[in-house]
Every structure is written in structure tokens, then in C-alpha cells.
Amino acid sequence: MTDIRPQDTITIHPSVLLTTAERAATNVKGVSRMGNIPDVVVNLFRGHPQGNGVVLDLDKDKTVRIELYLVMMAGIDMVQTSKLVQQAVTRSIQDLVGMTVRAVNVHIEDVDYVSAEQPG
């Protein structure tokens, strides 16, 4: 194995963080899909990386705060599901990307009753 020299760098594009957070969140049972980021948040976080229901606040010290906007399935414990989402997203970012997660804030934007009524 080759040693990494001090002048070598590794750059991870913010889209990798956005995709990782989205995938981790939507893989939690009870999450129907990503929600829409409200316009006021889009304006507030202008210049911050944003994706499908995800807003990142990156610090120079290589830490990240993640805002997630989700649609939950009906009939689930939304608080417990949100905690599971926070754990899954934190674990994914730290394990796959190696960044420290300062916070994962979950915003439940809607409830999906249609998916809850479908058999299967």
C-alpha cells in the first residue's frame, strides 16, 4: 500500500454528500420520498449545496449540517422514524465520506396516505 504524502489531496464533491444523505434517508422504513425544500429555505441557504430534499451547510473544518425535507408514510411513528433517519444519514456520511456530521435536522413536509393504502 502506498503512503499518502502530505501534499496529496482528496476532494469530494458536494453532490456525493447530497446523494449519500438522500439514499440513507429514503432507505429508512416509513420514509415515502424526499420532500420539497420550501422557498424561504432556498433563499436562506442560497449558495449552499442543495439537492432533492437536502440542504448542506459545509464548514471549513470539514464538518457538515444536513437539512432533510421528507414525506413520511401514514401510520408510522414519525418521531421514531425521524430518529432512525438521523442515525442512518449520520452513519452514511461518516462511514462513506469520512466527514463529521454536526447535525441532521429532519423536516416532515407531508404524509403519503396513498402508499400506505397500497397492498404489498
C-alpha positions, 0 to 999 in steps of 0.5 A, spaced: 500 500 500 502 506 498 503 512 503 499 518 502 504 524 502 502 530 505 501 534 499 496 529 496 489 531 496 482 528 496 476 532 494 469 530 494 464 533 491 458 536 494 453 532 490 456 525 493 454 528 500 447 530 497 446 523 494 449 519 500 444 523 505 438 522 500 439 514 499 440 513 507 434 517 508 429 514 503 432 507 505 429 508 512 422 504 513 416 509 513 420 514 509 415 515 502 420 520 498 424 526 499 420 532 500 420 539 497 425 544 500 420 550 501 422 557 498 424 561 504 429 555 505 432 556 498 433 563 499 436 562 506 441 557 504 442 560 497 449 558 495 449 552 499 449 545 496 442 543 495 439 537 492 432 533 492 430 534 499 437 536 502 440 542 504 448 542 506 451 547 510 459 545 509 464 548 514 471 549 513 473 544 518 470 539 514 464 538 518 457 538 515 449 540 517 444 536 513 437 539 512 432 533 510 425 535 507 421 528 507 414 525 506 413 520 511 408 514 510 401 514 514 401 510 520 408 510 522 411 513 528 414 519 525 418 521 531 421 514 531 422 514 524 425 521 524 430 518 529 432 512 525 433 517 519 438 521 523 442 515 525 442 512 518 444 519 514 449 520 520 452 513 519 452 514 511 456 520 511 461 518 516 462 511 514 462 513 506 465 520 506 469 520 512 466 527 514 463 529 521 456 530 521 454 536 526 447 535 525 441 532 521 435 536 522 429 532 519 423 536 516 416 532 515 413 536 509 407 531 508 404 524 509 403 519 503 396 516 505 396 513 498 402 508 499 400 506 505 393 504 502 397 500 497 397 492 498 404 489 498 
